Amino acid sequence: MSYFIRCQWRPEAGRSVDDRVVEAGALLQSLELVSFLGTQWYNLGNSKREALSKPIKPGSLASVGRPWKRTKMGAGWHNTRLLAWNGKDDLDAADLSVTIVDADENEAENLERVGLAADTLVISFHGRCAGSKHGRVDVFDTARTIADRLGGAALVTSHDVVEAAEARGMRNYMVAGYAAFWGVDRSGRNPQYTALRAKGIEPPYSFIVERDLSRKDVDLVRLQEVADLLDSPRSATSG
């Protein structure tokens, strides 16, 4: 089964892209994340052989420049991205994607309306899971660490759970998952916390639906509860 942790967060107002790159990279090189993911990463290539010929230098994740790549997405909008693979096969494989958004004021408002304004970190990994463990490291502890360190909302889910939620007619099935964790927002404008504030809940906060990652038949009512919390900004901004 294929799993992933996805975290979205908003930085403090005025914080530079370079500072945000260094912060995200430092998290990936921290003991908590290294215990989960290891230390060796490779730039993507057109083949496995090509990718393995492009190792990422240890320690460079927390530095500006390679392996990070800045791309113009539109007028007044650039993304700085890190895409990497751990070089392993099948059940031990993991992929990493981090996107730092840089947009001017007008474009930022447009991105907010369509749910693309937040910085994003996605870790995809595969089947060596027993309970909530990936190897000997707890998947939920890792997601909680990411949310706490970045001040965002982190979802633990799998493609199978998302597909099962869609098949069962669940609304906002794309944010169905085993658990979600919220860190303390540092931006002063992060819409992820609208629903939590309305309910009188203050982050840091966690919502665990199911600890057994091998299960696909996760309780639909509880899946809906956590999805509603995660999806609140989009429904609020779409009218």
C-alpha positions, 0 to 999 in steps of 0.5 A: 500500500502507498502512504503519504504525509502531507503538511500545509503551512503559512509562514510569518508575514514578510519572511523570505523564501530563503529563510523558509527553504532553510527552515524546511530543509533543516527539518528534513535533516533533523533527528526526528525526520532522519530516523523516519526517512534516512539521510540519503536522497537523490535528484529525480531522473528519467530512469533509476540509473540516472537518478542514482547518478545524481545524489544530493549532498548530505546537508545541502537540503538546508541551503539555498540553491541546489537541490532546490529549484525556483520556477516561474508559475505565472505573473507575480508567482514563483515556486521553489521546489525540492523533489527527491527519491531515497534510491530504494526499491519497492517497499522501501522506496520514499519520495519527497516533495517540498514547495515554497510559494512566493507570490506578490500581493495580488497573486497571493489573493488569487492563490488563496481562493483556489487553495494554492497559497500555502507552502507544502511538504509531501512524503510518500512511502510504501508498504513496510508498515505494521500498525502505525510504524514505518520501520521502527518509527511511528508515522503519527509521531513524525506527522506531529513533529512536522506540523509542530515545527512548521506550524501547519496542518499535517494529514496521514493518509493513503491512496487506498483510503482516499479511493475508498472514501470516494467510492463510499460517496464521502464529500471532500474525500481528497482529505480523508485520512488516518489522522491529522495534526495541527501545529501553532500557526505563526502567520496570523492569517492561516485559514486552516484554523478557521474551523478550529477557532470556531469550535473553541479548539486551540492548536496544537491539536490532533485528530486520530481516526485509525492507528492501524495503517493496514486498514482500508475500511476506516470509519466513514463518520470519523473520516468525515469529521477530520476531512471537514476540519482540513477542508474548511478553508476551501469551502469558506473561500469558495463561497 
